[in-house]
Amino acid sequence: MKTGTIHNRETFLNNIAKQLGRDRRKNVVRPEWKYNPQLEVYKDASQDELLEIFKNHCKNIHTAVYETNTNGLEDVLNQVIAEYEGQSIITWDDKRFAEFGLTDYFQNKLPKNGKRIHVWDPSLGTENINFAKTADIGITFSDFTLAESGTVVLFSDKKRGRSVSLLPKTYIAIVPKSTIVPRMTQACTSIHKRVASGEQIPSAIHFISGPSNSADIEMVLVVGVHGPMKATYIVVNDK
């Protein structure tokens, strides 16, 4: 995505400073805090310990977790797709499907079994969204995975439509074990570093914690209200 042009920025900011009754502050230095408790949470936990924390919290958010390795990933996907009675499936156009040995699975094996597979294609425009609306299952990879909250972090771009995880009836996230970090702190720190280094980050970053739910009415939890009614995370231990 191209960097946009900001018009009238100086005039706008000068006016804000004037309304606040002070001079414009142009050289702002991030403060060095004496205490940073957000960095202490699970800071010494191993990857295996973080995985256990993640699995335990997923019980609280009504999300199933399976563990496998690359060789067993097809079998687990088959199991979950069968449990969800999935006939129509939408995925990202993501090179990780090839890296995890799933190209033939999605291009040939599933279609031979009568499954309709749609890979997000930016050239198709709203056709992608229309398919996602009626799809039984959406499948993506997790870019960061937060142990503390059972959250998958998705980096959207033109080939990774956000509708894939939002509109289908159910949702599957493939979670490389290496992506698991303690909490949002580590994910945001990494994103900030990418911005500081000049890297073009995705246009949208989504934090998803299990199936859609709400407790707005008298704190009574209702699952499956405005998005996928069920969610499954498949942790791939050798990735």
Backbone torsions as a table, in degrees:
resi	resn	phi	psi	omega
1	MET	NA	132.3	-178.4
2	LYS	-72.8	147.2	176.5
3	THR	-73.6	129.5	-177.4
4	GLY	-80.4	171.4	177.8
5	THR	-103.1	129.4	179.9
6	ILE	-96.9	122.6	-178.4
7	HIS	-101.1	141.3	173.3
8	ASN	59.9	28.4	-177.9
9	ARG	-63.4	-47.7	-175.9
10	GLU	-61.8	-44.1	179.2
11	THR	-61.2	-42.9	-178.8
12	PHE	-63.3	-48.8	-177.5
13	LEU	-69.6	-36.1	177.1
14	ASN	-63.0	-38.4	179.4
15	ASN	-66.3	-39.6	177.5
16	ILE	-62.1	-46.4	179.0
17	ALA	-60.0	-40.6	179.4
18	LYS	-62.5	-43.5	180.0
19	GLN	-65.8	-27.0	176.8
20	LEU	-82.3	-6.7	177.6
21	GLY	74.1	34.4	179.4
22	ARG	-148.3	167.8	177.1
23	ASP	-73.6	157.6	176.8
24	ARG	-65.2	133.1	175.0
25	ARG	-100.1	110.3	-175.9
26	LYS	-103.3	-23.0	-179.1
27	ASN	-111.5	88.0	-177.7
28	VAL	-102.6	126.8	-179.7
29	VAL	-108.2	130.8	178.2
30	ARG	-61.8	129.8	-177.6
31	PRO	-69.3	149.7	173.9
32	GLU	-96.7	105.5	-176.2
33	TRP	-77.7	141.4	179.7
34	LYS	-68.0	-38.5	-179.2
35	TYR	-119.9	136.6	178.3
36	ASN	-131.4	70.8	-175.8
37	PRO	-61.0	-25.5	-178.6
38	GLN	-65.2	-20.1	-180.0
39	LEU	-87.8	-9.3	-175.8
40	GLU	-90.1	-20.1	-175.0
41	VAL	-66.8	116.7	177.7
42	TYR	57.3	25.3	-173.2
43	LYS	-66.1	-26.3	-178.8
44	ASP	-101.6	7.4	-178.3
45	ALA	-72.8	138.5	175.7
46	SER	-76.6	170.8	179.0
47	GLN	-62.8	-36.9	177.6
48	ASP	-66.6	-39.9	178.7
49	GLU	-66.4	-40.0	177.6
50	LEU	-63.4	-37.4	178.3
51	LEU	-62.9	-41.1	179.1
52	GLU	-65.6	-40.2	176.7
53	ILE	-61.4	-44.3	179.6
54	PHE	-60.1	-48.8	-178.4
55	LYS	-62.7	-41.9	-179.3
56	ASN	-64.5	-39.9	-179.0
57	HIS	-71.6	-30.0	-180.0
58	CYS	-62.4	-24.2	175.1
59	LYS	-63.3	-32.9	-178.5
60	ASN	-76.7	-20.3	-176.4
61	ILE	-110.6	19.1	173.1
62	HIS	58.9	42.7	-178.5
63	THR	-123.9	126.7	178.3
64	ALA	-77.8	143.7	178.4
65	VAL	-127.0	128.6	174.2
66	TYR	-117.2	148.1	174.9
67	GLU	-117.6	140.3	178.1
68	THR	-158.4	-176.0	169.7
69	ASN	-120.4	-178.0	-175.1
70	THR	-59.2	-40.9	-177.9
71	ASN	-66.0	-29.2	-177.9
72	GLY	-97.0	2.9	-173.6
73	LEU	-64.0	-40.2	179.6
74	GLU	-59.4	-43.7	-177.7
75	ASP	-63.0	-41.3	179.8
76	VAL	-68.2	-41.1	176.7
77	LEU	-60.0	-43.2	177.5
78	ASN	-58.5	-41.8	-179.0
79	GLN	-63.5	-46.8	-177.6
80	VAL	-69.1	-41.2	178.6
81	ILE	-60.5	-39.8	177.5
82	ALA	-65.9	-41.9	178.9
83	GLU	-61.7	-36.1	180.0
84	TYR	-86.5	-0.1	-178.5
85	GLU	53.1	43.1	-174.9
86	GLY	-78.5	124.6	174.7
87	GLN	-113.0	-28.5	178.6
88	SER	-122.1	129.6	-172.2
89	ILE	-133.2	134.3	175.7
90	ILE	-119.2	138.8	-179.8
91	THR	-132.8	165.8	169.3
92	TRP	-70.4	158.8	165.6
93	ASP	-89.9	87.7	-167.2
94	ASP	-130.0	126.7	-177.8
95	LYS	-62.5	-18.1	179.9
96	ARG	-67.0	-24.5	175.2
97	PHE	-61.0	-38.5	176.2
98	ALA	-71.8	-41.8	-178.7
99	GLU	-62.4	-28.7	179.9
100	PHE	-96.1	11.9	174.6
101	GLY	73.1	30.6	-174.1
102	LEU	-108.3	4.5	-176.3
103	THR	-60.5	-52.8	-178.9
104	ASP	-65.0	-32.9	-179.7
105	TYR	-60.6	-46.7	-178.0
106	PHE	-81.7	-33.7	-176.0
107	GLN	-81.3	-28.6	-173.1
108	ASN	-127.0	-51.4	-172.2
109	LYS	-65.5	-49.7	-179.5
110	LEU	-64.8	-45.9	177.0
111	PRO	-59.1	-35.8	178.6
112	LYS	-65.1	-25.0	177.6
113	ASN	-91.8	14.6	174.2
114	GLY	86.8	10.0	-179.8
115	LYS	-86.9	141.2	174.3
116	ARG	-94.4	120.8	-177.0
117	ILE	-113.8	130.0	176.0
118	HIS	-124.3	122.9	175.7
119	VAL	-99.6	129.4	-177.1
120	TRP	-54.5	126.5	-177.4
121	ASP	-131.5	109.7	-176.1
122	PRO	-59.5	-24.0	-179.8
123	SER	-72.2	-15.3	-178.3
124	LEU	-90.1	-8.4	176.4
125	GLY	57.7	-126.4	-174.0
126	THR	-70.9	-10.9	175.4
127	GLU	-59.4	-36.0	177.8
128	ASN	-61.0	-46.3	-178.1
129	ILE	-66.2	-40.3	179.9
130	ASN	-62.5	-38.4	177.7
131	PHE	-68.6	-42.6	-178.9
132	ALA	-60.5	-34.8	-178.7
133	LYS	-60.9	-33.5	-175.4
134	THR	-107.2	-0.2	-176.4
135	ALA	-70.2	145.6	175.4
136	ASP	-75.9	-36.2	-173.7
137	ILE	-139.9	137.9	168.3
138	GLY	-112.1	137.8	-177.8
139	ILE	-128.7	127.3	175.3
140	THR	-137.2	174.3	169.1
141	PHE	-99.2	157.1	173.0
142	SER	-96.6	133.5	179.3
143	ASP	-89.0	-38.1	167.9
144	PHE	-132.5	150.9	179.3
145	THR	-133.5	123.6	-172.3
146	LEU	-98.5	114.0	-176.3
147	ALA	-63.7	-42.0	-173.0
148	GLU	-60.0	-36.0	-172.3
149	SER	-119.1	2.1	-178.0
150	GLY	63.7	42.4	-172.3
151	THR	-110.9	136.2	169.4
152	VAL	-102.3	139.0	-179.1
153	VAL	-109.6	123.3	-175.1
154	LEU	-114.0	128.5	175.5
155	PHE	-96.2	108.5	-180.0
156	SER	-85.4	150.4	169.4
157	ASP	-155.5	-167.3	-172.3
158	LYS	-64.4	-24.3	178.2
159	LYS	-99.6	-2.6	-177.5
160	ARG	-126.5	73.6	-175.7
161	GLY	-63.8	138.4	-178.4
162	ARG	-69.5	-19.3	178.8
163	SER	-64.5	-22.1	-176.8
164	VAL	-62.6	-34.9	-179.8
165	SER	-97.5	-4.7	-172.9
166	LEU	-107.8	-39.4	-168.3
167	LEU	-97.5	-32.5	-178.7
168	PRO	-62.4	164.1	-177.9
169	LYS	-64.5	-37.9	179.8
170	THR	-134.8	167.3	-173.4
171	TYR	-140.3	137.3	175.1
172	ILE	-123.6	127.7	173.8
173	ALA	-111.8	125.9	173.3
174	ILE	-88.1	121.1	-171.4
175	VAL	-114.5	101.7	171.1
176	PRO	-62.0	131.3	-176.6
177	LYS	-57.2	-31.9	-178.2
178	SER	-65.5	-15.9	-178.9
179	THR	-84.4	-7.4	-175.6
180	ILE	-76.6	124.3	177.3
181	VAL	-125.5	165.0	-176.1
182	PRO	-56.5	-50.3	-171.5
183	ARG	-162.0	-174.4	-177.8
184	MET	-58.7	-28.3	-178.8
185	THR	-52.7	-48.9	-176.4
186	GLN	-69.9	-37.8	179.0
187	ALA	-64.5	-45.7	-178.7
188	CYS	-67.7	-36.3	177.2
189	THR	-61.0	-43.6	178.8
190	SER	-63.5	-42.1	178.8
191	ILE	-63.4	-43.4	178.7
192	HIS	-60.4	-39.5	179.6
193	LYS	-65.2	-37.6	178.4
194	ARG	-64.7	-41.2	178.0
195	VAL	-63.5	-44.6	-178.5
196	ALA	-63.3	-30.6	-179.0
197	SER	-83.6	-2.5	178.5
198	GLY	91.1	6.3	179.9
199	GLU	-71.4	141.2	176.7
200	GLN	-80.5	111.6	-178.0
201	ILE	-88.6	165.4	-178.0
202	PRO	-60.2	156.0	-180.0
203	SER	-70.2	-22.7	179.5
204	ALA	-146.7	137.5	177.4
205	ILE	-125.3	125.1	-173.2
206	HIS	-115.3	135.8	176.2
207	PHE	-109.3	113.3	-174.7
208	ILE	-119.6	123.5	179.9
209	SER	-116.5	83.9	176.6
210	GLY	76.2	-164.9	-179.8
211	PRO	-68.4	163.9	178.7
212	SER	-62.9	143.3	-179.9
213	ASN	-158.9	163.5	178.3
214	SER	-153.6	144.2	173.4
215	ALA	-129.7	33.3	-176.7
216	ASP	-65.4	-31.7	-175.7
217	ILE	-97.1	106.6	177.1
218	GLU	53.5	30.0	176.3
219	MET	59.1	25.8	176.5
220	VAL	-94.1	117.6	-175.8
221	LEU	-73.1	126.8	174.8
222	VAL	-121.2	124.8	-176.7
223	VAL	-102.4	137.1	178.1
224	GLY	84.1	48.4	-174.7
225	VAL	-101.3	-30.6	-175.9
226	HIS	-148.7	36.3	-180.0
227	GLY	176.6	-158.4	-179.7
228	PRO	-52.7	133.3	-179.0
229	MET	-81.5	-22.4	177.9
230	LYS	-138.6	151.7	179.1
231	ALA	-140.6	145.7	177.4
232	THR	-134.9	135.9	173.4
233	TYR	-108.3	129.7	176.5
234	ILE	-110.7	107.9	-178.4
235	VAL	-86.6	125.6	179.4
236	VAL	-102.5	106.8	-168.9
237	ASN	-71.0	-22.9	-177.4
238	ASP	-99.4	18.2	178.4
239	LYS	-127.8	NA	NA
